[in-house]
Amino acid sequence: MINICDAELIDSKIKEGELEIVISKEYFNEFIDEQEAVRLLKACSIANLVGKSIVGKALELRLASPYSVRYIAGVPFLMIFKFVHNY
C-alpha cells in the first residue's frame, strides 16, 4: 500500500462542509520524484492519492478511470485497489 500526495499539499487542511482532511508530514512522510512515484504506482496493490499531479499521473498510466476521482474542495482524491488472483 502506498500513500502519495502532491508536495504542495503537505501540512494543509482540506475542508468541505463538515468534512476536514489534514494532509500531514507524519502520514505522507517521504518526498519522492515523479519517476519513483510511477514505479510505486505500477508496483503497488493499493494506492491512496491526493492532488492534481499524482492523480493525473495515475490516470495517464490508465490505473483508474476519471470517474473514480473524488473532488473535495476542488482537490482530487483517488483510491486504487488492484485485484490479482493467482491460483
N, C-alpha and C positions, 0 to 999 in steps of 0.2 A: 504494500500500500504506500502510495506517495501523496504528499500534500504540497502543492506548488501554488504560489500567488505571485502576481506582478510585484516587483520590488517597491514601487512607489506606494503600494497599499499597506506596507508594514507599519505597524503602530497607528492604524486608523480604525475608526468606528463607522460602520455602515448601518444606517438606521432607516427603516421604512415602517411607519405606523408603530405598532407595539414591538416589532422585531428589531433587535440590535445585535450586530455581529462585530466582534472585536478581532481584528487581524493583528495578532501579536507576534513579536520576535520569538517568544518561547514556543509557539506552535509551529511557525514557519521559520526554523532557526538556522538555515544554511543558505547562503547565496550561491546560485549556480548559473552558468551561462546557457544560452539557447541550445547549443549542441548537447550539453548534458541533460537538459530538460527533455529534448527529443528522445535521447537514448532511454531515459527513465520512463517516458510516456509509452514507448514501444514495448518495454520490458515488463511493466507493472501489470498486476491483475485488477487493482482498484486505484483510482485516482480521484482526488478532490482538488479542483482547480478554481482559482479566483482571479479575475482580471481579464481585460481585453486581450492582452498579448498572449498569455498562456492558453486561454480558452480558444482564441483564434488559431493558435498553432495546433491544438488538438483537433479542431475542425478541419484545418488544412490537411492534416495527416489522415483524415477520414476515420477517426477513432470514435466519433459521435455525430449525431445529426444536430443541425442548428435548432431543431425543435426541442432538443433536450436541455438547452441552456435556459437557466432561470435568471432573471434580472431582478436584483434587489437594489433599490435606489440608483438604478442605472448601471450597476456593476454586474458583469456576468459571472455566474456560478455554474459549474458543471461537475457532475459526479459520473464517473465511468466505472462500470463493472464488466470485466471480461470473463465470460464463462467458457472454459475449455475443459472438455471431458476426455480423459484418456482411460480406456477400459482395457 
